Amino acid sequence: MYMTFRKRHLTAPPPPPPHRQPPCFDSSELTALADSRSEPEPPPPWINPNRPKRNTSWRSHNNNSIDYGSLATPTTGTTTLVRPSINVHSRSSSNNTNNNKSNNTSIGSYAALLSHVANELRQRIILSDRLKDGIEYKNAFDGHEAVDKLLSIINSRDRILAVRVGRALGSQQLFHDVSYERRLVDSSFEIYQFDDRVLISSAGQDTGSPGSMTMSSSISTHSNRSSTTTSSARSSFVGDNTVSPPPITTVAVTSSSSPSLPSPLLPSPTSGFYEFQSMTHLPGPAAIAPSTTGRSRAPTPTITITTKAEPTPATDDEFPNGIYTELTFCYSPTCIYDDKPCYSYYCPKRIAERRRQQSIDSTLEKSSLSINSLQYQRPIELWIDVVSKKVRDSVSKTEWKRQEAIFELIGTEENFIKAIEYVNEMWIEPIKNSEEIIPDPKKREFFIRIVFANIMEIYDFHVQMLNAFHVRQAQDPIVSSIGDVMLDFVDRFDPFIEYGASQYNARYLLDQERTTNPAFAAFAKKTEDHPVSRKLQLNGYLSQPTTRIGRYNLLLEGILKYTPSNNSDTQVIPKVMETIKEILIRMNTTAGRAKNRFDLDRINAYLRFKNPEDAIDLRLSDEERQLIKEDKLRKSHITDSNDFQVLLFDHYLVIAKIKVENAQQHYIIQRPPIPVDLLSVSIADSGKGRRPTNTIISHYYIPGANATTMGPHPAMRGSTDSGTSVVNNVIGGNTSSGGGAGGFITSRSQFPITFTHLGRKGAGSLTLYSSSVPARRPWFDKIHDIQLYHDKRHVLFAPIPAVKEHHFFVLTKINHMVTFNDGRQYVLAADDGVYVGHTEQSSVPRKVLSIERVTQVAVLPSAQKLLVLADRTLYEYALSVVNGSPKDRPPSNKIRTHVPFFHVGFCLKRHLVCVPRISTLQTTITVFEAQRPEEYHKKYRHRRSDAPGKVPSPLDVPMRQFSVYGVPSEIWDIELSKSLMLVTTSRGVIIWDMRDTNKMFRPLLNPEDPMLRFITVKEKDHLIPTRKRIVMFRTPEAQHIVCYDEFAFYIDGEGNRAHPDFLIEWEGTPEGYAFDYPYIIAFDQSFIEVRNIFTGEREQVIRGHNIKALSAHYVYRSDTPMFFGMMTDPANECYQYIFRLDRIIPNRQSISSSHTSR
């Protein structure tokens, strides 16, 4: 028996099958809404304490109020009076008083107004990347999440009611199923996306979900507003009055490198994102003539384009609006005091009760197919209906289900081909053959190539596959196997990958053409209103190829489920499904890269700086560049405040404002871009006693690993990790701020997020406000991830715990740290005494001296002494005290008082101790020589009066005064070299030759060198304070690099500038330095930056709080140099984290070559 199939042709779809479940808006309700509520009287405020106050003013609908009369009556060209409105942003004082005491997350205004429910839903939904049928969808959400948000908005626990409200919004195209097939279903497996017009990123409007990764770049297909105006930020769905922004002086910056774009894209800051965008400049979108949609329309694909000469504003019916009667308040004043219906037959509670009795979850599921769904193209017949009774009786129930699954595969393949035929006959051919829709032939060809891509290639391929299916069906009505047919075609699915990657460009250009070309907009409206279009937009049909490939595995899985084990399909179908999974992975990866590149090129083409001095090259055209997150944040906690568009790239955080010009978004950067390495993000909870939480990432040591061979250290658990209770309380929703558990922003609730640009060049901190508590979490997660990625990629040094964690509280200030005994032990100076420990990882320090305010320590191994500077008094102890305890109270000698600091060095083959005494106009430096005890006792043996056999103490050996030097100014630092003493003064660094008996000094820098005037001029002028931190390092190549607080540069032996093209400009204000060839390490209070001495580039940044260098900069001269530092413990702010900077990777091979090239 042979089966016959109907020919493929375009006809009007059959009416949808009847459902027992009544629609969200049945005809009776719509009639009542249009008739009885055309001029509604707002319910009195005493009915519900949460009701907004009456607004007795008479104002237009475009203000911040809702006119009930305009919700049901279409806008006309005549002048009409506007009814009194209700200000939805006002609340009673009692409501404000009790707001924080309840968990009510309702809308705070009339929840029956669908426009307000739609706006609230858009604000609360957290968009993210979702997977369905193996396909990744950007900026999506699931049905269960939407129902949860709707329940909080309407302040109800009835999930069925929330589903009906959501379907009412979906029927007005607020959101749609990703496959344009289903209405809202309370299921986490159903994925939905907001309509493109909801994701408009125009000035002053909501652009993205609080948690959106990257927002849709689509321009509104319905907006007919002027392109040079900015709208109010109250609602994305109500056409607010627009106000022209003040002129802004901007500078456009484009990447220096040529952008790597797909062939169709040629972005230019002058001509626009696409090469043909500037070819047509229209004064404004023209009004579209009203369409004559309805049952009386003839099902012919003939399209008539009708436009008007003058533009008209967008009407209210383009946005979700209406009154949901089930949520309205009863007119009876006493009805509010009881949950049961009152005496009125038309009480909304009674209506809801009747609906609740009729509605069950199964009914909602059965009626979940959208009335505009492409599923209505599916043939009504089943396999059992097209075969004879003899064939039906010859198969088992399992085989019958298998044949139905095969028949569904072939039937849906027919529907898919019909959808492409619709696109070709109703869109491609009319555009191609008409000179009115897109007059320019080159632009028309470009538009077709970008928007429709290779859809006809996919069509030809699927026609061949469908013919193969028909051949297999014609062989036997009981199809024995279908997997071999799929296997022959599955390797040729590559066109799907190319098509999926082109969808973002296609959607952008399609929306741009709708906005800028009134002829095309009229054509698109006529076509989409045609019955054969099933009221679906073109995007619904253009998404079919990508959703089709994801559905194959579901269909094949259904076939495989009922296939007997001895059938060849049990072996072939799994191979086909595995191949399709690989193709889906490739398609998602390619589409993700294409979207990232598309967004970057779009932003790069329309990027400008408000302040020309902030302009830098963001290098958005680099191949490895990524747009991590883009979202809108408010300038203040007030709902009506201005908005900033915040963009997080993989290397910078950019804060901009959106300005719409010629229907195109322009990014006006307001502040200097913040490098991700120098970015800190913190939040401040509005609750009492809550400290700000920061996302600074530090490092910790992994036990059992070797610091010289191990890889990058993972980030220490910072305050943004899920394990931190503070963040769980603040971000997770346990907050006492207004807005309730849902965290929606109100006039009283505040959800701040502070971005701080670390360093001297930074613009400081900027606090912006998010729309909800959970909206802040993606910022922390994304910034944490990208900083962790940078740390692992650019790791050179790692802060290894030098002291056991959680040992020193923050109240115990750590000041200095030195090593002795060939680097195996350390001495630590703290405010409460002196500690000794071993330099192994996480060693436990032991207190040996109990002295207050110890600021500096030093070990003299040759003299067997320990020098301690405590409370500006210099003491000497015998080195044996490191083995004692504070109870021993060891003896000591007082060397000098009023000592701010001292220096111990090896000069002229002697261990010298330099002790300054500083005054405002004069500083005296006394240099002592540490004598060896054995040599001293041998030399002065005749003077000894000790008892025989007594071991002399090192304290018996006095410090010999070597020399005294005078400096006519205040000094800040001293350093000894082999024969020189360098002293940092308020006029720069001066040098003494310790061999010169005349004690004449000279400046370190030659004041006559013109290339050093940027430093020497400041040092000459006593009114300009010079930088206190000045150090000099000597490289193995006998070169000298001088480090100031702002700069680092090379000098020669005469103090002249060497390598004039080399200059390091520190990001921060270093308060300490370290040198580990070929890197200079600068310690700022907020971060540590590592610089290469050959290139000057910043190689690594280690962030932290209250960072301080505990080692002197000259320790690099020692045999076993170790660099110690401290910061606030990122895991617990009550403790200090004392670390040792260990080298992670060896010197790079390119160092020698870089030096040779110099």
ChimeraX attribute file (.defattr): number of C-alpha atoms within 10 A of each C-alpha:
attribute: neighborCount
match mode: 1-to-1
recipient: residues
	/A:1	11
	/A:2	12
	/A:3	14
	/A:4	11
	/A:5	8
	/A:6	6
	/A:7	7
	/A:8	11
	/A:9	9
	/A:10	16
	/A:11	13
	/A:12	15
	/A:13	15
	/A:14	10
	/A:15	8
	/A:16	13
	/A:17	10
	/A:18	8
	/A:19	11
	/A:20	12
	/A:21	17
	/A:22	16
	/A:23	13
	/A:24	17
	/A:25	17
	/A:26	9
	/A:27	11
	/A:28	9
	/A:29	15
	/A:30	16
	/A:31	12
	/A:32	12
	/A:33	21
	/A:34	16
	/A:35	12
	/A:36	10
	/A:37	16
	/A:38	15
	/A:39	19
	/A:40	14
	/A:41	12
	/A:42	17
	/A:43	20
	/A:44	14
	/A:45	14
	/A:46	13
	/A:47	17
	/A:48	16
	/A:49	14
	/A:50	18
	/A:51	22
	/A:52	22
	/A:53	21
	/A:54	16
	/A:55	15
	/A:56	11
	/A:57	11
	/A:58	12
	/A:59	17
	/A:60	17
	/A:61	22
	/A:62	15
	/A:63	16
	/A:64	19
	/A:65	19
	/A:66	22
	/A:67	23
	/A:68	23
	/A:69	20
	/A:70	19
	/A:71	24
	/A:72	20
	/A:73	16
	/A:74	11
	/A:75	15
	/A:76	8
	/A:77	7
	/A:78	5
	/A:79	7
	/A:80	8
	/A:81	9
	/A:82	15
	/A:83	21
	/A:84	23
	/A:85	24
	/A:86	23
	/A:87	20
	/A:88	19
	/A:89	16
	/A:90	16
	/A:91	17
	/A:92	13
	/A:93	10
	/A:94	10
	/A:95	14
	/A:96	15
	/A:97	9
	/A:98	11
	/A:99	20
	/A:100	17
	/A:101	12
	/A:102	11
	/A:103	15
	/A:104	20
	/A:105	21
	/A:106	23
	/A:107	23
	/A:108	22
	/A:109	21
	/A:110	22
	/A:111	22
	/A:112	19
	/A:113	20
	/A:114	22
	/A:115	23
	/A:116	25
	/A:117	25
	/A:118	27
	/A:119	20
	/A:120	21
	/A:121	21
	/A:122	26
	/A:123	22
	/A:124	26
	/A:125	25
	/A:126	22
	/A:127	24
	/A:128	19
	/A:129	13
	/A:130	18
	/A:131	14
	/A:132	15
	/A:133	16
	/A:134	20
	/A:135	19
	/A:136	19
	/A:137	19
	/A:138	19
	/A:139	22
	/A:140	22
	/A:141	24
	/A:142	22
	/A:143	21
	/A:144	19
	/A:145	17
	/A:146	25
	/A:147	25
	/A:148	18
	/A:149	23
	/A:150	27
	/A:151	21
	/A:152	23
	/A:153	25
	/A:154	24
	/A:155	16
	/A:156	15
	/A:157	12
	/A:158	12
	/A:159	16
	/A:160	19
	/A:161	22
	/A:162	24
	/A:163	25
	/A:164	21
	/A:165	26
	/A:166	26
	/A:167	24
	/A:168	23
	/A:169	25
	/A:170	21
	/A:171	19
	/A:172	15
	/A:173	18
	/A:174	23
	/A:175	24
	/A:176	23
	/A:177	25
	/A:178	20
	/A:179	21
	/A:180	24
	/A:181	17
	/A:182	24
	/A:183	29
	/A:184	32
	/A:185	28
	/A:186	23
	/A:187	14
	/A:188	12
	/A:189	15
	/A:190	20
	/A:191	24
	/A:192	25
	/A:193	21
	/A:194	21
	/A:195	18
	/A:196	22
	/A:197	23
	/A:198	25
	/A:199	23
	/A:200	22
	/A:201	27
	/A:202	25
	/A:203	27
	/A:204	26
	/A:205	22
	/A:206	26
	/A:207	26
	/A:208	26
	/A:209	24
	/A:210	28
	/A:211	23
	/A:212	25
	/A:213	23
	/A:214	23
	/A:215	23
	/A:216	25
	/A:217	22
	/A:218	24
	/A:219	26
	/A:220	21
	/A:221	19
	/A:222	16
	/A:223	19
	/A:224	21
	/A:225	20
	/A:226	18
	/A:227	22
	/A:228	16
	/A:229	18
	/A:230	22
	/A:231	19
	/A:232	22
	/A:233	19
	/A:234	20
	/A:235	21
	/A:236	26
	/A:237	22
	/A:238	26
	/A:239	21
	/A:240	19
	/A:241	15
	/A:242	16
	/A:243	11
	/A:244	11
	/A:245	12
	/A:246	6
	/A:247	6
	/A:248	10
	/A:249	11
	/A:250	16
	/A:251	16
	/A:252	18
	/A:253	19
	/A:254	21
	/A:255	15
	/A:256	12
	/A:257	11
	/A:258	10
	/A:259	21
	/A:260	13
	/A:261	15
	/A:262	12
	/A:263	7
	/A:264	13
	/A:265	18
	/A:266	17
	/A:267	20
	/A:268	17
	/A:269	15
	/A:270	10
	/A:271	14
	/A:272	16
	/A:273	23
	/A:274	18
	/A:275	15
	/A:276	17
	/A:277	16
	/A:278	13
	/A:279	11
	/A:280	13
	/A:281	10
	/A:282	12
	/A:283	13
	/A:284	20
	/A:285	26
	/A:286	22
	/A:287	20
	/A:288	21
	/A:289	13
	/A:290	11
	/A:291	14
	/A:292	11
	/A:293	14
	/A:294	10
	/A:295	8
	/A:296	7
	/A:297	11
	/A:298	13
	/A:299	15
	/A:300	12
	/A:301	19
	/A:302	12
	/A:303	15
	/A:304	11
	/A:305	19
	/A:306	15
	/A:307	19
	/A:308	14
	/A:309	11
	/A:310	11
	/A:311	17
	/A:312	15
	/A:313	14
	/A:314	16
	/A:315	15
	/A:316	20
	/A:317	17
	/A:318	15
	/A:319	22
	/A:320	23
	/A:321	23
	/A:322	22
	/A:323	20
	/A:324	19
	/A:325	20
	/A:326	19
	/A:327	20
	/A:328	16
	/A:329	22
	/A:330	21
	/A:331	16
	/A:332	13
	/A:333	14
	/A:334	12
	/A:335	19
	/A:336	17
	/A:337	10
	/A:338	8
	/A:339	8
	/A:340	12
	/A:341	18
	/A:342	18
	/A:343	10
	/A:344	13
	/A:345	10
	/A:346	12
	/A:347	21
	/A:348	19
	/A:349	22
	/A:350	17
	/A:351	15
	/A:352	16
	/A:353	15
	/A:354	11
	/A:355	16
	/A:356	13
	/A:357	8
	/A:358	12
	/A:359	16
	/A:360	12
	/A:361	13
	/A:362	10
	/A:363	14
	/A:364	22
	/A:365	16
	/A:366	12
	/A:367	21
	/A:368	17
	/A:369	20
	/A:370	20
	/A:371	19
	/A:372	19
	/A:373	19
	/A:374	23
	/A:375	18
	/A:376	19
	/A:377	19
	/A:378	15
	/A:379	14
	/A:380	10
	/A:381	10
	/A:382	14
	/A:383	20
	/A:384	16
	/A:385	10
	/A:386	14
	/A:387	16
	/A:388	14
	/A:389	10
	/A:390	8
	/A:391	13
	/A:392	17
	/A:393	11
	/A:394	11
	/A:395	13
	/A:396	10
	/A:397	12
	/A:398	13
	/A:399	19
	/A:400	19
	/A:401	19
	/A:402	22
	/A:403	24
	/A:404	17
	/A:405	22
	/A:406	24
	/A:407	20
	/A:408	19
	/A:409	21
	/A:410	19
	/A:411	19
	/A:412	19
	/A:413	20
	/A:414	19
	/A:415	18
	/A:416	23
	/A:417	21
	/A:418	17
	/A:419	22
	/A:420	19
	/A:421	18
	/A:422	18
	/A:423	19
	/A:424	17
	/A:425	14
	/A:426	21
	/A:427	19
	/A:428	18
	/A:429	12
	/A:430	17
	/A:431	21
	/A:432	15
	/A:433	11
	/A:434	12
	/A:435	12
	/A:436	13
	/A:437	20
	/A:438	21
	/A:439	14
	/A:440	14
	/A:441	12
	/A:442	11
	/A:443	16
	/A:444	18
	/A:445	13
	/A:446	16
	/A:447	22
	/A:448	18
	/A:449	15
	/A:450	21
	/A:451	21
	/A:452	20
	/A:453	21
	/A:454	17
	/A:455	21
	/A:456	15
	/A:457	13
	/A:458	19
	/A:459	19
	/A:460	12
	/A:461	16
	/A:462	18
	/A:463	16
	/A:464	12
	/A:465	19
	/A:466	19
	/A:467	12
	/A:468	17
	/A:469	20
	/A:470	15
	/A:471	11
	/A:472	17
	/A:473	21
	/A:474	15
	/A:475	13
	/A:476	12
	/A:477	17
	/A:478	21
	/A:479	16
	/A:480	18
	/A:481	19
	/A:482	20
	/A:483	21
	/A:484	15
	/A:485	17
	/A:486	19
	/A:487	16
	/A:488	12
	/A:489	15
	/A:490	18
	/A:491	12
	/A:492	11
	/A:493	17
	/A:494	13
	/A:495	16
	/A:496	22
	/A:497	20
	/A:498	17
	/A:499	22
	/A:500	23
	/A:501	22
	/A:502	22
	/A:503	22
	/A:504	23
	/A:505	23
	/A:506	22
	/A:507	22
	/A:508	22
	/A:509	21
	/A:510	23
	/A:511	20
	/A:512	18
	/A:513	19
	/A:514	23
	/A:515	25
	/A:516	24
	/A:517	20
	/A:518	26
	/A:519	22
	/A:520	21
	/A:521	25
	/A:522	25
	/A:523	23
	/A:524	21
	/A:525	19
	/A:526	23
	/A:527	25
	/A:528	19
	/A:529	19
	/A:530	25
	/A:531	20
	/A:532	19
	/A:533	25
	/A:534	18
	/A:535	17
	/A:536	20
	/A:537	16
	/A:538	17
	/A:539	15
	/A:540	19
	/A:541	18
	/A:542	22
	/A:543	16
	/A:544	19
	/A:545	21
	/A:546	20
	/A:547	18
	/A:548	17
	/A:549	20
	/A:550	19
	/A:551	18
	/A:552	20
	/A:553	21
	/A:554	14
	/A:555	16
	/A:556	21
	/A:557	16
	/A:558	18
	/A:559	26
	/A:560	22
	/A:561	13
	/A:562	17
	/A:563	20
	/A:564	13
	/A:565	10
	/A:566	8
	/A:567	12
	/A:568	15
	/A:569	21
	/A:570	18
	/A:571	14
	/A:572	18
	/A:573	23
	/A:574	16
	/A:575	16
	/A:576	23
	/A:577	20
	/A:578	12
	/A:579	17
	/A:580	21
	/A:581	19
	/A:582	12
	/A:583	21
	/A:584	22
	/A:585	16
	/A:586	15
	/A:587	24
	/A:588	21
	/A:589	15
	/A:590	17
	/A:591	22
	/A:592	18
	/A:593	14
	/A:594	21
	/A:595	23
	/A:596	18
	/A:597	25
	/A:598	22
	/A:599	21
	/A:600	20
	/A:601	22
	/A:602	24
	/A:603	20
	/A:604	25
	/A:605	25
	/A:606	22
	/A:607	23
	/A:608	24
	/A:609	23
	/A:610	21
	/A:611	16
	/A:612	14
	/A:613	9
	/A:614	13
	/A:615	19
	/A:616	13
	/A:617	10
	/A:618	19
	/A:619	19
	/A:620	25
	/A:621	20
	/A:622	16
	/A:623	11
	/A:624	9
	/A:625	16
	/A:626	18
	/A:627	21
	/A:628	19
	/A:629	20
	/A:630	25
	/A:631	23
	/A:632	28
	/A:633	27
	/A:634	23
	/A:635	18
	/A:636	17
	/A:637	21
	/A:638	15
	/A:639	20
	/A:640	15
	/A:641	16
	/A:642	16
	/A:643	22
	/A:644	24
	/A:645	24
	/A:646	20
	/A:647	21
	/A:648	25
	/A:649	22
	/A:650	22
	/A:651	22
	/A:652	18
	/A:653	24
	/A:654	23
	/A:655	23
	/A:656	24
	/A:657	23
	/A:658	23
	/A:659	22
	/A:660	18
	/A:661	14
	/A:662	17
	/A:663	22
	/A:664	21
	/A:665	23
	/A:666	23
	/A:667	27
	/A:668	25
	/A:669	25
	/A:670	18
	/A:671	17
	/A:672	23
	/A:673	23
	/A:674	22
	/A:675	18
	/A:676	21
	/A:677	25
	/A:678	24
	/A:679	21
	/A:680	24
	/A:681	21
	/A:682	21
	/A:683	23
	/A:684	17
	/A:685	24
	/A:686	18
	/A:687	13
	/A:688	8
	/A:689	7
	/A:690	13
	/A:691	12
	/A:692	16
	/A:693	19
	/A:694	22
	/A:695	24
	/A:696	28
	/A:697	26
	/A:698	24
	/A:699	23
	/A:700	17
	/A:701	21
	/A:702	13
	/A:703	8
	/A:704	8
	/A:705	10
	/A:706	11
	/A:707	20
	/A:708	13
	/A:709	11
	/A:710	13
	/A:711	16
	/A:712	20
	/A:713	21
	/A:714	17
	/A:715	20
	/A:716	17
	/A:717	19
	/A:718	22
	/A:719	24
	/A:720	24
	/A:721	17
	/A:722	14
	/A:723	11
	/A:724	14
	/A:725	13
	/A:726	19
	/A:727	22
	/A:728	16
	/A:729	14
	/A:730	25
	/A:731	23
	/A:732	17
	/A:733	17
	/A:734	16
	/A:735	20
	/A:736	19
	/A:737	24
	/A:738	27
	/A:739	27
	/A:740	25
	/A:741	20
	/A:742	20
	/A:743	27
	/A:744	25
	/A:745	24
	/A:746	21
	/A:747	15
	/A:748	14
	/A:749	23
	/A:750	26
	/A:751	30
	/A:752	25
	/A:753	24
	/A:754	18
	/A:755	20
	/A:756	18
	/A:757	23
	/A:758	24
	/A:759	19
	/A:760	15
	/A:761	14
	/A:762	18
	/A:763	14
	/A:764	11
	/A:765	15
	/A:766	15
	/A:767	20
	/A:768	21
	/A:769	26
	/A:770	24
	/A:771	24
	/A:772	28
	/A:773	29
	/A:774	23
	/A:775	26
	/A:776	23
	/A:777	18
	/A:778	17
	/A:779	23
	/A:780	22
	/A:781	15
	/A:782	17
	/A:783	26
	/A:784	22
	/A:785	15
	/A:786	18
	/A:787	24
	/A:788	20
	/A:789	15
	/A:790	17
	/A:791	25
	/A:792	15
	/A:793	12
	/A:794	13
	/A:795	20
	/A:796	21
	/A:797	22
	/A:798	24
	/A:799	23
	/A:800	24
	/A:801	24
	/A:802	25
	/A:803	22
	/A:804	15
	/A:805	18
	/A:806	16
	/A:807	13
	/A:808	19
	/A:809	16
	/A:810	16
	/A:811	11
	/A:812	14
	/A:813	17
	/A:814	27
	/A:815	20
	/A:816	23
	/A:817	26
	/A:818	23
	/A:819	24
	/A:820	16
	/A:821	10
	/A:822	11
	/A:823	16
	/A:824	12
	/A:825	16
	/A:826	21
	/A:827	26
	/A:828	24
	/A:829	29
	/A:830	25
	/A:831	18
	/A:832	18
	/A:833	21
	/A:834	29
	/A:835	20
	/A:836	24
	/A:837	20
	/A:838	20
	/A:839	21
	/A:840	15
	/A:841	16
	/A:842	18
	/A:843	16
	/A:844	17
	/A:845	20
	/A:846	18
	/A:847	21
	/A:848	21
	/A:849	23
	/A:850	17
	/A:851	17
	/A:852	14
	/A:853	20
	/A:854	26
	/A:855	24
	/A:856	27
	/A:857	26
	/A:858	23
	/A:859	22
	/A:860	21
	/A:861	14
	/A:862	13
	/A:863	23
	/A:864	19
	/A:865	24
	/A:866	21
	/A:867	23
	/A:868	26
	/A:869	25
	/A:870	25
	/A:871	17
	/A:872	17
	/A:873	17
	/A:874	23
	/A:875	19
	/A:876	23
	/A:877	21
	/A:878	21
	/A:879	19
	/A:880	13
	/A:881	18
	/A:882	20
	/A:883	10
	/A:884	16
	/A:885	15
	/A:886	15
	/A:887	9
	/A:888	10
	/A:889	12
	/A:890	14
	/A:891	11
	/A:892	14
	/A:893	14
	/A:894	13
	/A:895	15
	/A:896	15
	/A:897	15
	/A:898	13
	/A:899	17
	/A:900	18
	/A:901	21
	/A:902	23
	/A:903	18
	/A:904	22
	/A:905	19
	/A:906	16
	/A:907	17
	/A:908	14
	/A:909	9
	/A:910	14
	/A:911	18
	/A:912	23
	/A:913	26
	/A:914	23
	/A:915	24
	/A:916	27
	/A:917	19
	/A:918	19
	/A:919	12
	/A:920	9
	/A:921	9
	/A:922	14
	/A:923	18
	/A:924	18
	/A:925	21
	/A:926	18
	/A:927	21
	/A:928	20
	/A:929	19
	/A:930	23
	/A:931	21
	/A:932	20
	/A:933	20
	/A:934	13
	/A:935	12
	/A:936	15
	/A:937	16
	/A:938	11
	/A:939	10
	/A:940	9
	/A:941	10
	/A:942	8
	/A:943	8
	/A:944	10
	/A:945	7
	/A:946	9
	/A:947	8
	/A:948	6
	/A:949	6
	/A:950	7
	/A:951	8
	/A:952	14
	/A:953	14
	/A:954	21
	/A:955	18
	/A:956	12
	/A:957	19
	/A:958	18
	/A:959	18
	/A:960	13
	/A:961	14
	/A:962	13
	/A:963	14
	/A:964	14
	/A:965	15
	/A:966	13
	/A:967	17
	/A:968	13
	/A:969	17
	/A:970	19
	/A:971	24
	/A:972	17
	/A:973	18
	/A:974	23
	/A:975	22
	/A:976	22
	/A:977	15
	/A:978	13
	/A:979	14
	/A:980	16
	/A:981	18
	/A:982	21
	/A:983	24
	/A:984	23
	/A:985	23
	/A:986	19
	/A:987	21
	/A:988	21
	/A:989	22
	/A:990	18
	/A:991	20
	/A:992	20
	/A:993	17
	/A:994	19
	/A:995	10
	/A:996	11
	/A:997	8
	/A:998	9
	/A:999	14
	/A:1000	12
	/A:1001	18
	/A:1002	13
	/A:1003	17
	/A:1004	21
	/A:1005	23
	/A:1006	18
	/A:1007	17
	/A:1008	11
	/A:1009	12
	/A:1010	11
	/A:1011	14
	/A:1012	18
	/A:1013	14
	/A:1014	9
	/A:1015	17
	/A:1016	19
	/A:1017	13
	/A:1018	16
	/A:1019	20
	/A:1020	15
	/A:1021	11
	/A:1022	11
	/A:1023	8
	/A:1024	12
	/A:1025	12
	/A:1026	21
	/A:1027	18
	/A:1028	17
	/A:1029	18
	/A:1030	24
	/A:1031	23
	/A:1032	22
	/A:1033	21
	/A:1034	16
	/A:1035	14
	/A:1036	9
	/A:1037	7
	/A:1038	10
	/A:1039	13
	/A:1040	18
	/A:1041	20
	/A:1042	16
	/A:1043	22
	/A:1044	23
	/A:1045	22
	/A:1046	17
	/A:1047	15
	/A:1048	21
	/A:1049	22
	/A:1050	23
	/A:1051	21
	/A:1052	15
	/A:1053	12
	/A:1054	10
	/A:1055	18
	/A:1056	19
	/A:1057	20
	/A:1058	16
	/A:1059	12
	/A:1060	12
	/A:1061	8
	/A:1062	14
	/A:1063	15
	/A:1064	19
	/A:1065	17
	/A:1066	23
	/A:1067	21
	/A:1068	22
	/A:1069	22
	/A:1070	26
	/A:1071	17
	/A:1072	23
	/A:1073	27
	/A:1074	25
	/A:1075	23
	/A:1076	16
	/A:1077	15
	/A:1078	15
	/A:1079	19
	/A:1080	20
	/A:1081	23
	/A:1082	25
	/A:1083	21
	/A:1084	27
	/A:1085	20
	/A:1086	22
	/A:1087	27
	/A:1088	23
	/A:1089	24
	/A:1090	27
	/A:1091	21
	/A:1092	18
	/A:1093	23
	/A:1094	15
	/A:1095	15
	/A:1096	18
	/A:1097	13
	/A:1098	19
	/A:1099	14
	/A:1100	20
	/A:1101	23
	/A:1102	22
	/A:1103	26
	/A:1104	25
	/A:1105	20
	/A:1106	14
	/A:1107	23
	/A:1108	26
	/A:1109	27
	/A:1110	23
	/A:1111	22
	/A:1112	18
	/A:1113	19
	/A:1114	19
	/A:1115	17
	/A:1116	18
	/A:1117	13
	/A:1118	10
	/A:1119	9
	/A:1120	12
	/A:1121	18
	/A:1122	20
	/A:1123	24
	/A:1124	24
	/A:1125	24
	/A:1126	24
	/A:1127	24
	/A:1128	19
	/A:1129	23
	/A:1130	24
	/A:1131	19
	/A:1132	16
	/A:1133	15
	/A:1134	14
	/A:1135	19
	/A:1136	27
	/A:1137	29
	/A:1138	28
	/A:1139	26
	/A:1140	22
	/A:1141	19
	/A:1142	16
	/A:1143	18
	/A:1144	18
	/A:1145	15
	/A:1146	9
	/A:1147	13
	/A:1148	9
	/A:1149	8
	/A:1150	9
	/A:1151	16
	/A:1152	12
	/A:1153	10
	/A:1154	11
	/A:1155	12
	/A:1156	8
	/A:1157	8
	/A:1158	9
